[in-house]
Amino acid sequence: MDRLQQGMLLEVLRSIDEGIHVVDVDGITVFYNEQAAALDGLSREEVTGVHVLEVFPSLTPKTSTLIKVLETGKPIYNQQQAYANRHGERIVTVNTTLPLVVEGRLVGALEVAKDVTRIQELSERLIDLEQRVGAGVRKSPVQGQELYRFDQIITQDPAMEREILRARRATATRSPVLVVGETGTGKELVVQSIHSGSPRKGQPFIAQNCAAIPASLLEGVLFGTAKGAFTGAEDRPGLFELAAGGTLFLDEIHTMPVELQAKLLRVLEDQMVRRVGDVRLRPVDVRILAATNEDPVVSLKEGRLRKDLFYRLHVVRIQLPPLRERPGDIPLLTRHFIRKLNYQFGTLVTDVSPEVADRFQRYAWPGNVRELEHAIEGAMNQVEGDRIEMEHLPPHLDEDRSLAKPGEAEMPLPLWLESMEREAIRQALAATSGNVRQAACRLGIPRQTLQYKLKKWEMR
């Protein structure tokens, strides 16, 4: 490799978002990029040319992933590591560490570290809060708010009413329930209603979106951790233990890593949970309710959902129809959201114009009831009189091309797909607090592609 190629390679390594740390076979740092330096609170000059254990005294040969790879010559993937940086700040990373082999000889190790400190802090705060709440701080299932009940679900659609009846019948038992429906159809409303109508209604209700936490942290959040399970790990109960006697709701179950699905299945079968790094089995009395916004047949076919777990969760299935298949509910929901937002905003909006009502009926609503509520909320931020008019609607609703022609059930397929894509991008950005790189990873597209779409559609 000539100098130009070496320079290009070094520049690529320096510009990568994750921390890059390379040591030689003796453990001496030979490369350390700016992201790694910022993560550790050190300068590149302080680390380069120094043994890794001298720079990070809180690590040992047993806890350092770089040293372990040098000793074994085997890669380590997605290993969680917690340590104190030079400023005494606790840092949590997920590391992938690879041996560097040249002509059959081990010459060093490369580590890619992703900072998950903030996510770890948030998950621990969640668990601590649930633990305090579960210890008797509250009397109602959710501190400061009431859970939804079946009589609060607004519908007159026969298919929707049939599914709600199925859900009502499932309240009396502890059998798992799988709720299937597109995003925004009201899956969590149904799940909360099942808990509210069950004998467990006075016990904890804990909801966890499986897509909201990195796979490397999700296991500890669900099942708990034992002291010493990984560097910096403490004895901490997971959500299964905190939901004891009550209900644990696992949303977007198809995004859970397959290896964790196997452990979840074991807990469902045995009603026993083992914390990460522990040998002790702890009994848990928890009812599992799960939801997915993807057709389970697709999840099974593509290997994102284990068949054995699916059959275990699929004891009772609730299939919520999308809003475009229940147009009779749109006027009901529109009036409900106007009343609700009048109370919140202190406004006196009474209705929508006939043109708006027609637009609502002909739009495909890829975001379903959630999108309808947000559209009305956006309009009521603009209204000056007592009626929502066409000019008050969000731009994507105030475009003729977004509509199906009279007599058609839906908009043309390309436009419908575009609407679905926009909604998926909105959800990914919301789930990652607006982080474009992380949102692109969730969507499975290059960051540049996502940035192009955001600019094209003027999305923030």
C-alpha positions as CSV (number, residue, x, y, z in Angstrom):
1,M,0.0,0.0,0.0
2,D,1.5,3.4,-1.0
3,R,1.5,6.5,1.1
4,L,-1.6,8.0,-0.7
5,Q,-3.6,4.9,0.1
6,Q,-2.4,4.8,3.7
7,G,-3.3,8.5,4.1
8,M,-6.8,7.8,2.6
9,L,-7.3,4.9,5.0
10,L,-6.2,6.9,8.0
11,E,-8.6,9.7,7.0
12,V,-11.5,7.3,6.8
13,L,-10.7,5.9,10.2
14,R,-10.5,9.4,11.7
15,S,-13.9,10.5,10.2
16,I,-15.9,7.4,11.3
17,D,-18.6,8.3,14.0
18,E,-17.6,5.5,16.3
19,G,-14.4,5.4,18.4
20,I,-11.5,3.5,16.8
21,H,-8.7,2.1,18.9
22,V,-5.9,0.0,17.4
23,V,-3.1,-1.6,19.4
24,D,-0.1,-3.7,18.4
25,V,0.6,-7.2,19.6
26,D,2.2,-5.8,22.8
27,G,-0.9,-3.8,23.7
28,I,0.7,-0.4,22.6
29,T,-1.7,2.0,21.0
30,V,-0.8,2.7,17.4
31,F,-4.0,4.5,16.3
32,Y,-6.7,6.3,18.2
33,N,-9.2,8.6,16.5
34,E,-10.9,11.8,17.6
35,Q,-14.2,10.1,18.5
36,A,-12.5,7.7,20.8
37,A,-10.5,10.5,22.4
38,A,-13.7,12.5,23.0
39,L,-15.4,9.4,24.5
40,D,-12.6,8.7,26.9
41,G,-11.8,12.3,27.8
42,L,-8.3,12.0,26.6
43,S,-6.2,13.4,23.8
44,R,-4.8,11.3,21.0
45,E,-1.3,12.2,22.1
46,E,-1.8,10.9,25.6
47,V,-2.9,7.5,24.3
48,T,-0.8,6.9,21.2
49,G,2.4,4.9,22.0
50,V,1.2,4.0,25.5
51,H,0.0,0.6,26.7
52,V,-3.8,0.3,26.9
53,L,-3.8,-0.7,30.6
54,E,-1.6,2.3,31.6
55,V,-4.1,4.7,29.9
56,F,-7.1,3.0,31.4
57,P,-6.2,1.9,35.0
58,S,-9.8,0.8,35.8
59,L,-9.4,-2.0,33.3
60,T,-7.5,-5.2,33.8
61,P,-6.2,-8.0,31.5
62,K,-9.5,-9.8,32.3
63,T,-11.8,-6.9,31.6
64,S,-10.1,-5.2,28.7
65,T,-11.6,-6.5,25.4
66,L,-8.4,-5.4,23.5
67,I,-6.1,-7.5,25.7
68,K,-8.5,-10.4,25.6
69,V,-8.4,-10.5,21.8
70,L,-4.6,-10.2,21.8
71,E,-4.5,-13.2,24.2
72,T,-7.0,-15.4,22.4
73,G,-6.8,-14.3,18.8
74,K,-10.6,-14.5,18.6
75,P,-13.0,-11.7,17.8
76,I,-15.5,-10.3,20.3
77,Y,-18.7,-8.9,19.0
78,N,-21.0,-6.4,20.6
79,Q,-19.5,-6.7,24.1
80,Q,-20.8,-4.2,26.6
81,Q,-18.1,-2.5,28.7
82,A,-18.5,0.1,31.5
83,Y,-15.5,2.0,32.8
84,A,-14.5,5.4,34.2
85,N,-12.7,7.8,31.9
86,R,-10.0,10.2,32.9
87,H,-12.5,12.7,34.4
88,G,-14.1,10.0,36.5
89,E,-17.2,9.9,34.3
90,R,-18.9,6.5,33.9
91,I,-18.8,5.5,30.2
92,V,-20.8,2.6,28.8
93,T,-19.8,1.3,25.3
94,V,-20.7,-1.6,23.1
95,N,-17.4,-2.8,21.5
96,T,-16.6,-5.0,18.6
97,T,-13.0,-6.1,18.9
98,L,-11.2,-7.9,16.0
99,P,-7.7,-9.5,15.8
100,L,-5.4,-8.1,13.1
101,V,-3.7,-10.9,11.3
102,V,-1.1,-10.3,8.6
103,E,0.3,-13.3,6.6
104,G,-1.1,-15.7,9.2
105,R,0.5,-13.8,12.2
106,L,-1.3,-11.8,14.9
107,V,0.0,-8.3,14.7
108,G,-2.6,-6.4,16.9
109,A,-6.2,-5.7,17.6
110,L,-8.8,-3.2,16.4
111,E,-11.7,-2.1,18.5
112,V,-14.8,-0.2,17.3
113,A,-16.6,1.4,20.3
114,K,-20.1,2.8,20.2
115,D,-21.1,5.1,23.1
116,V,-24.4,4.0,24.7
117,T,-23.9,5.8,28.0
118,R,-27.0,7.9,27.6
119,I,-29.2,5.0,26.6
120,Q,-27.9,3.0,29.5
121,E,-28.6,5.8,31.9
122,L,-32.1,6.2,30.6
123,S,-32.8,2.5,30.8
124,E,-31.5,2.4,34.4
125,R,-33.6,5.4,35.3
126,L,-36.6,3.6,33.9
127,I,-35.9,0.5,35.9
128,D,-35.2,2.5,39.1
129,L,-38.5,4.3,38.6
130,E,-40.4,1.2,38.0
131,Q,-38.8,-0.4,41.1
132,R,-39.7,2.6,43.3
133,V,-43.3,2.6,41.9
134,G,-43.5,-1.2,42.3
135,A,-42.4,-0.9,45.9
136,G,-45.6,0.8,47.0
137,V,-45.2,4.4,45.9
138,R,-48.3,4.2,43.8
139,K,-51.7,2.7,44.1
140,S,-52.8,3.0,40.5
141,P,-51.0,0.9,37.8
142,V,-49.3,3.9,36.2
143,Q,-48.2,6.8,38.4
144,G,-49.9,10.1,37.5
145,Q,-52.2,8.6,34.8
146,E,-54.8,6.1,34.3
147,L,-54.6,3.3,31.8
148,Y,-57.1,3.1,28.9
149,R,-60.3,1.0,29.2
150,F,-62.3,-0.7,26.5
151,D,-65.2,1.9,26.8
152,Q,-62.8,4.6,25.8
153,I,-62.0,3.1,22.4
154,I,-64.1,5.0,19.8
155,T,-65.5,2.9,17.0
156,Q,-68.6,1.8,15.2
157,D,-66.9,-0.4,12.7
158,P,-68.0,-4.1,12.9
159,A,-64.6,-5.5,12.3
160,M,-63.0,-3.3,15.0
161,E,-65.9,-4.1,17.4
162,R,-65.4,-7.8,16.8
163,E,-61.7,-7.6,17.7
164,I,-62.4,-5.6,20.8
165,L,-64.9,-8.3,21.9
166,R,-62.1,-10.9,21.4
167,A,-59.8,-8.7,23.6
168,R,-62.5,-8.3,26.3
169,R,-62.9,-12.1,26.5
170,A,-59.2,-12.5,27.0
171,T,-59.1,-10.3,30.1
172,A,-60.1,-13.0,32.6
173,T,-57.1,-15.3,32.0
174,R,-53.3,-15.0,32.0
175,S,-52.8,-16.3,28.5
176,P,-50.4,-14.4,26.2
177,V,-52.0,-12.1,23.7
178,L,-50.5,-10.9,20.4
179,V,-52.0,-7.7,19.0
180,V,-51.3,-7.1,15.3
181,G,-51.9,-3.9,13.4
182,E,-50.3,-1.1,11.4
183,T,-48.7,1.8,13.3
184,G,-51.2,4.1,14.8
185,T,-54.2,1.7,14.8
186,G,-54.4,1.6,18.6
187,K,-52.5,-1.5,19.7
188,E,-51.4,-0.1,23.0
189,L,-55.0,1.2,23.8
190,V,-56.2,-2.4,23.4
191,V,-53.3,-3.8,25.5
192,Q,-53.9,-1.3,28.3
193,S,-57.6,-2.1,28.2
194,I,-56.9,-5.8,28.6
195,H,-54.8,-5.1,31.7
196,S,-57.4,-2.6,33.1
197,G,-60.2,-5.2,32.7
198,S,-58.2,-8.1,34.2
199,P,-57.8,-9.4,37.7
200,R,-54.2,-7.9,37.6
201,K,-55.5,-4.3,37.2
202,G,-54.2,-3.3,40.6
203,Q,-50.8,-4.6,39.8
204,P,-47.9,-3.1,37.7
205,F,-48.3,-2.5,34.0
206,I,-44.9,-2.0,32.3
207,A,-44.5,-1.3,28.6
208,Q,-41.2,-1.8,26.7
209,N,-40.7,-1.1,23.0
210,C,-38.2,-3.7,21.9
211,A,-36.9,-1.5,19.1
212,A,-36.1,1.5,21.4
213,I,-33.1,-0.1,23.2
214,P,-29.9,-1.5,21.5
215,A,-29.9,-5.3,21.5
216,S,-26.8,-5.3,23.8
217,L,-28.7,-3.5,26.5
218,L,-32.2,-5.0,26.0
219,E,-31.3,-8.3,27.7
220,G,-30.3,-6.6,30.9
221,V,-33.3,-4.3,30.9
222,L,-35.7,-7.3,30.5
223,F,-34.1,-9.9,32.6
224,G,-31.9,-7.9,35.0
225,T,-28.2,-8.1,35.7
226,A,-26.0,-9.7,38.4
227,K,-23.0,-7.9,39.8
228,G,-19.9,-8.7,37.7
229,A,-21.9,-9.8,34.7
230,F,-19.8,-7.3,32.8
231,T,-17.4,-4.5,33.8
232,G,-19.4,-2.1,35.9
233,A,-22.5,-4.3,36.2
234,E,-24.6,-4.1,39.4
235,D,-27.3,-6.3,40.9
236,R,-30.4,-4.9,39.3
237,P,-33.8,-6.5,38.6
238,G,-35.2,-6.5,35.1
239,L,-38.7,-5.6,33.9
240,F,-39.9,-9.1,34.4
241,E,-39.2,-8.9,38.1
242,L,-40.6,-5.4,38.4
243,A,-43.8,-6.4,36.7
244,A,-44.4,-9.3,39.1
245,G,-48.1,-9.9,39.6
246,G,-49.0,-7.6,36.7
247,T,-48.5,-7.3,33.0
248,L,-45.4,-6.8,30.8
249,F,-46.2,-5.3,27.3
250,L,-43.5,-6.0,24.7
251,D,-44.1,-3.7,21.7
252,E,-42.6,-4.4,18.2
253,I,-41.7,-7.9,19.3
254,H,-40.4,-8.8,15.9
255,T,-37.5,-6.4,16.4
256,M,-36.2,-8.3,19.4
257,P,-32.9,-10.1,18.6
258,V,-33.5,-13.8,17.8
259,E,-31.2,-15.0,20.6
260,L,-33.2,-13.0,23.1
261,Q,-36.4,-14.5,21.7
262,A,-35.2,-17.9,22.8
263,K,-34.6,-16.7,26.3
264,L,-38.0,-15.0,26.4
265,L,-39.6,-18.3,25.3
266,R,-37.9,-20.1,28.2
267,V,-39.2,-17.5,30.7
268,L,-42.7,-17.9,29.2
269,E,-42.5,-21.7,29.5
270,D,-40.9,-22.0,32.9
271,Q,-42.1,-18.8,34.6
272,M,-38.6,-18.4,35.9
273,V,-36.1,-15.7,35.0
274,R,-32.3,-15.7,35.2
275,R,-30.5,-12.4,35.4
276,V,-27.6,-11.7,33.0
277,G,-24.4,-13.2,34.6
278,D,-26.3,-15.0,37.4
279,V,-26.9,-18.7,38.0
280,R,-30.0,-18.3,40.3
281,L,-33.5,-18.8,38.8
282,R,-36.2,-16.4,40.2
283,P,-39.9,-17.2,39.9
284,V,-42.0,-14.5,38.1
285,D,-45.7,-14.2,37.8
286,V,-46.1,-12.0,34.8
287,R,-48.7,-11.9,32.0
288,I,-47.1,-11.2,28.6
289,L,-48.9,-9.0,26.0
290,A,-47.1,-8.4,22.8
291,A,-47.7,-6.3,19.7
292,T,-46.3,-6.0,16.2
293,N,-46.9,-3.6,13.4
294,E,-45.7,-6.1,10.8
295,D,-47.5,-9.1,9.4
296,P,-46.2,-12.1,11.5
297,V,-46.1,-14.2,8.3
298,V,-43.5,-11.8,6.9
299,S,-41.6,-11.7,10.2
300,L,-41.5,-15.5,10.3
301,K,-40.5,-15.9,6.6
302,E,-37.7,-13.4,6.9
303,G,-36.4,-14.9,10.2
304,R,-37.0,-12.0,12.5
305,L,-39.5,-13.9,14.6
306,R,-39.0,-17.4,15.9
307,K,-41.7,-19.8,15.1
308,D,-41.8,-21.4,18.6
309,L,-42.1,-17.9,20.2
310,F,-44.8,-16.9,17.7
311,Y,-46.9,-20.0,18.6
312,R,-46.4,-19.3,22.3
313,L,-47.5,-15.7,22.0
314,H,-50.2,-16.5,19.4
315,V,-52.6,-18.0,22.0
316,V,-55.0,-15.1,21.5
317,R,-54.6,-12.9,18.4
318,I,-56.2,-9.5,18.0
319,Q,-56.0,-8.1,14.5
320,L,-56.8,-4.3,14.4
321,P,-58.0,-3.1,11.0
322,P,-56.3,0.1,9.5
323,L,-58.3,3.3,9.5
324,R,-58.7,3.3,5.7
325,E,-60.8,0.1,6.1
326,R,-63.1,1.7,8.7
327,P,-64.1,5.0,7.1
328,G,-67.2,5.2,9.2
329,D,-65.0,5.8,12.3
330,I,-63.4,8.9,10.8
331,P,-66.2,11.4,11.6
332,L,-66.5,9.9,15.1
333,L,-62.8,10.2,15.7
334,T,-62.6,13.7,14.2
335,R,-65.3,15.0,16.6
336,H,-63.6,13.3,19.5
337,F,-60.2,14.8,18.8
338,I,-61.7,18.3,18.2
339,R,-63.4,18.1,21.7
340,K,-60.2,16.8,23.3
341,L,-58.0,19.5,21.8
342,N,-60.5,22.3,22.5
343,Y,-60.2,21.4,26.1
344,Q,-56.3,21.4,25.9
345,F,-56.0,24.5,23.8
346,G,-58.9,26.6,25.2
347,T,-60.4,26.9,21.7
348,L,-64.0,26.7,20.4
349,V,-63.6,24.8,17.2
350,T,-67.0,23.1,16.4
351,D,-66.5,21.1,13.2
352,V,-64.6,20.7,9.9
353,S,-65.8,22.0,6.6
354,P,-67.5,19.7,4.1
355,E,-64.3,19.9,1.9
356,V,-62.1,18.8,4.9
357,A,-64.6,16.0,5.7
358,D,-64.4,14.7,2.1
359,R,-60.6,15.0,2.2
360,F,-60.5,12.9,5.4
361,Q,-62.7,10.2,3.8
362,R,-60.6,10.0,0.6
363,Y,-57.1,10.0,2.2
364,A,-55.5,6.6,2.8
365,W,-54.2,7.4,6.4
366,P,-50.9,5.4,6.4
367,G,-50.4,6.6,10.0
368,N,-54.0,5.6,10.9
369,V,-55.7,7.1,14.0
370,R,-52.4,8.6,15.2
371,E,-52.0,10.5,12.0
372,L,-55.6,11.7,12.0
373,E,-55.1,13.1,15.5
374,H,-51.9,14.8,14.6
375,A,-53.5,16.3,11.5
376,I,-56.3,17.7,13.5
377,E,-53.9,19.1,16.1
378,G,-51.9,20.7,13.4
379,A,-55.0,22.3,11.9
380,M,-56.2,23.6,15.2
381,N,-52.9,25.4,15.7
382,Q,-53.8,27.4,12.6
383,V,-57.6,27.9,12.9
384,E,-58.9,31.4,13.8
385,G,-62.6,30.8,13.5
386,D,-64.8,27.9,14.7
387,R,-64.2,25.5,11.8
388,I,-61.2,23.7,10.3
389,E,-60.9,24.6,6.6
390,M,-58.7,23.2,3.8
391,E,-56.0,25.8,4.3
392,H,-55.5,24.7,7.9
393,L,-54.6,21.1,7.0
394,P,-50.9,19.9,7.0
395,P,-49.3,20.2,3.5
396,H,-49.3,16.5,2.8
397,L,-53.1,16.4,3.3
398,D,-53.7,19.6,1.3
399,E,-52.4,18.1,-2.0
400,D,-54.7,16.6,-4.6
401,R,-52.2,14.0,-5.5
402,S,-52.4,12.5,-2.0
403,L,-56.0,11.4,-2.6
404,A,-57.7,8.4,-4.1
405,K,-60.1,9.2,-7.0
406,P,-63.8,9.0,-6.2
407,G,-64.9,5.4,-5.9
408,E,-61.3,4.2,-5.2
409,A,-60.5,2.7,-1.8
410,E,-57.0,4.0,-1.7
411,M,-54.5,6.4,-3.3
412,P,-52.3,5.2,-6.2
413,L,-49.7,2.7,-5.0
414,P,-46.6,4.9,-5.5
415,L,-48.2,7.7,-3.5
416,W,-49.3,5.3,-0.8
417,L,-45.8,3.9,-0.6
418,E,-44.4,7.4,-0.4
419,S,-46.8,8.2,2.5
420,M,-45.8,5.0,4.3
421,E,-42.1,5.8,3.8
422,R,-42.6,9.3,5.3
423,E,-44.3,7.8,8.3
424,A,-41.6,5.2,8.8
425,I,-39.0,8.0,8.6
426,R,-40.9,10.1,11.2
427,Q,-41.1,7.2,13.5
428,A,-37.4,6.4,13.2
429,L,-36.4,10.0,13.8
430,A,-38.7,10.1,16.8
431,A,-37.3,6.9,18.2
432,T,-33.7,8.2,17.9
433,S,-34.4,11.8,19.1
434,G,-33.7,13.2,15.7
435,N,-30.3,11.4,15.2
436,V,-30.1,11.0,11.4
437,R,-27.4,8.3,11.5
438,Q,-29.2,6.1,14.0
439,A,-32.5,6.6,12.2
440,A,-30.8,5.5,8.9
441,C,-29.5,2.4,10.7
442,R,-33.0,1.6,12.0
443,L,-34.5,2.0,8.5
444,G,-31.7,0.0,6.9
445,I,-30.7,2.7,4.4
446,P,-27.5,4.8,4.0
447,R,-27.4,8.0,5.9
448,Q,-27.0,10.0,2.7
449,T,-30.2,8.5,1.3
450,L,-32.1,9.5,4.4
451,Q,-30.7,13.0,4.3
452,Y,-31.7,13.3,0.6
453,K,-35.3,12.2,1.5
454,L,-35.5,14.7,4.4
455,K,-34.4,17.5,2.1
456,K,-36.7,16.4,-0.7
457,W,-39.8,16.2,1.5
458,E,-38.7,19.2,3.7
459,M,-39.0,17.0,6.8
460,R,-37.4,18.1,10.1
